Amino acid sequence: GSVLGVAPAVAERTHPATATTLTACTVRHLPASVFRQLLRSSHATSWQFQQMLSDEVCELAVRLSELACCASRQRLERALRAFVPRTGFEPGAEVKLQTPLKHREIAELIAVTPEQLSRLLKEMEADGLVRREKGWLILRDVRMSTRHAGPGRHSTSIPPPRQRLVTSTLIGVKRGL
């Protein structure tokens, strides 16, 4: 599972947050004061949350470097690969996706405007990597990589980033309860 709101609770700050899960989950609420007391009284729990926060910091650093260093097309390809189920598909197979995110949300995820996202998808269609069909996005090659890109585009192949999805428990921590 994943935890939402740990850093603001520890720092005794408010933090508005919204979480959307891709699968059914159970949400548990724990008042921030109770959470902080748990951290103070249990070294094992405190250590576990320190490790979790360290992982988050490392993942954010990777995400920021991707935003700074990768072309928007590479970021889109990575995002699309993240929607592909991990099992049941042969490399090079065609995959039919209905993304859980709206067009605008995907654009925000890869740090482009919705208009730029539309241009990128059209470009990928022209390159034969994707096609759109009745609300579905069909990936022609799950291994999609910019090595297929046309002239003048980036030609490096970068493996997909680690993916963490909320699949079981989400704990929201609110200040002052």
NORFENPE-V649330 format. One record per residue. N is the residue number from 0. OMEGA is omega in degrees with one decimal (none if undefined). Layout:
# NORFENPE-V649330
n & omega
N & OMEGA
N & OMEGA
This chain:
# NORFENPE-V649330
n & omega
0 & 179.3
1 & -179.8
2 & -178.8
3 & 173.5
4 & -178.6
5 & -175.8
6 & 178.0
7 & 179.9
8 & 179.6
9 & -178.8
10 & -178.1
11 & 177.3
12 & 174.0
13 & -179.2
14 & 177.9
15 & -178.9
16 & 174.8
17 & 178.3
18 & 174.5
19 & 179.9
20 & 179.1
21 & 177.3
22 & 177.6
23 & 179.2
24 & 175.1
25 & 179.2
26 & 177.3
27 & 178.6
28 & 178.0
29 & 179.4
30 & -177.3
31 & -179.2
32 & 177.7
33 & 179.0
34 & 179.5
35 & 177.9
36 & 177.2
37 & 178.9
38 & -179.7
39 & -173.1
40 & -176.9
41 & 179.4
42 & -179.4
43 & 179.1
44 & 178.6
45 & 179.8
46 & 179.8
47 & 179.5
48 & 174.4
49 & 177.2
50 & 179.4
51 & 179.2
52 & 176.8
53 & 176.3
54 & 179.2
55 & 179.5
56 & 179.3
57 & 179.1
58 & 177.1
59 & 177.6
60 & 177.6
61 & -179.5
62 & 178.8
63 & 179.3
64 & 176.0
65 & 179.2
66 & -178.1
67 & -169.6
68 & -176.0
69 & 176.3
70 & -178.8
71 & 178.2
72 & 177.6
73 & 179.6
74 & 178.0
75 & 179.4
76 & 177.5
77 & -179.8
78 & 179.5
79 & 177.4
80 & -179.5
81 & 179.1
82 & -178.2
83 & 176.5
84 & -175.2
85 & -176.0
86 & 173.3
87 & -179.1
88 & 176.6
89 & 173.5
90 & -179.3
91 & -178.5
92 & 176.0
93 & -178.1
94 & 179.0
95 & -176.8
96 & 166.1
97 & -172.0
98 & 178.7
99 & -177.8
100 & 175.0
101 & -179.9
102 & -179.4
103 & -179.5
104 & 176.5
105 & 177.8
106 & 178.3
107 & -178.9
108 & -178.1
109 & 174.7
110 & 173.3
111 & 175.1
112 & 175.7
113 & 178.6
114 & 178.1
115 & 177.2
116 & 178.2
117 & 178.2
118 & 179.5
119 & 179.2
120 & 176.9
121 & 178.3
122 & 179.6
123 & 174.6
124 & 179.9
125 & 178.2
126 & 178.1
127 & -179.5
128 & 179.8
129 & 167.9
130 & 179.7
131 & -175.6
132 & 175.5
133 & 178.1
134 & 178.6
135 & 173.6
136 & -178.8
137 & 177.4
138 & -177.3
139 & -178.4
140 & -177.6
141 & -179.5
142 & -176.5
143 & 179.4
144 & -178.3
145 & 174.2
146 & 178.0
147 & -174.5
148 & -178.5
149 & -177.5
150 & 176.4
151 & -179.9
152 & 179.1
153 & -175.5
154 & 177.8
155 & 177.8
156 & -177.8
157 & -179.1
158 & -178.5
159 & 179.2
160 & 174.3
161 & -177.7
162 & 174.9
163 & 177.7
164 & 175.6
165 & -177.2
166 & -177.7
167 & -172.6
168 & 177.6
169 & -179.9
170 & 175.7
171 & -179.2
172 & 179.5
173 & -179.8
174 & 169.1
175 & 178.4
176 & none
